[in-house]
């Protein structure tokens, strides 16, 4: 994963495989809770998956202010740059 587009594709894949959310619904502007019905338990599951994939220490607080897919993409992109 080198670009934000790569991160977005990864997020789309995770959303489809783990949460059965259709890829076309996972857009940068999609709101996690309101548009995708993504709750805090889902967020924890995603954080665990991202840790597995990136090999980085992913902390829940890194994502606590994430409201949209774009927020998640930005957080993951920042994480993998460190």
N, C-alpha and C positions, 0 to 999 in steps of 0.2 A: 504494500500500500504506500504509494508515494504522493498521490494527489487527493484533493478533497473529493473528486469524482470517484476515485477508488474506494474511499471511505463510504461514500453514499451507496455505492453498489454493494459493499459488504453489509451495510445496515439494511438495505432492501432484502438481501439474501437471508439475514437473520430474522427479519420481521416475517418473511414468508415461511421459513422452515420452522421457527419456534412458536410463532403466534398466529400463523395462517392468515396474515394480513397481506392482501394482494399487492403485488409490486407497484402497480400503477397508482395505488393510494399513498405510497410512501414517497412524497415529494418534499422538497426543502421547506415549503410553507405549511406542511401538514402538522397540526397540533396533536401532540401525543395523546393527551387525555380526551379532548373534545372530538377530534376527527378519527382517531385510531383506537379509542377505548383502551388505551395503554395505561395500566395502573402501577402502583408502587411495587407490587410483587413482580410484575412483568419487568420493571426497571432493574430489579435485583437480578433476575434471571439473565437479562441482557448484559449486565455488568460482569457477571461470572463468565459468560460466553466471550465477551470482548477481552477479558483477562486471558482466557485460554488462547485466543487467536493472536493477540498482540504480544503476549509474554510480558506485558507491563503490569505493574501494580495499579489496578484501577480502583479508585476510591469512590464510594457512593457520593461523597460531597462534591466530587468533580462534576457530577451530573445533576445535583439537586436543583439547580436553576434552569435546567433544560426544559423548555416548553414545546419546542418544535423539533422536527427532524434536523433542520439546519443547526440548531443548538447542539444536538448530539454529534453531528458531523464535525462541528468546530471543536468540541471537547475531545473527540477521538483523534482528530488530526493533530491537535496540540499535544496530546499524550504521546503519539508515536514520533513526534519530532524531538522529544527529549532524549 
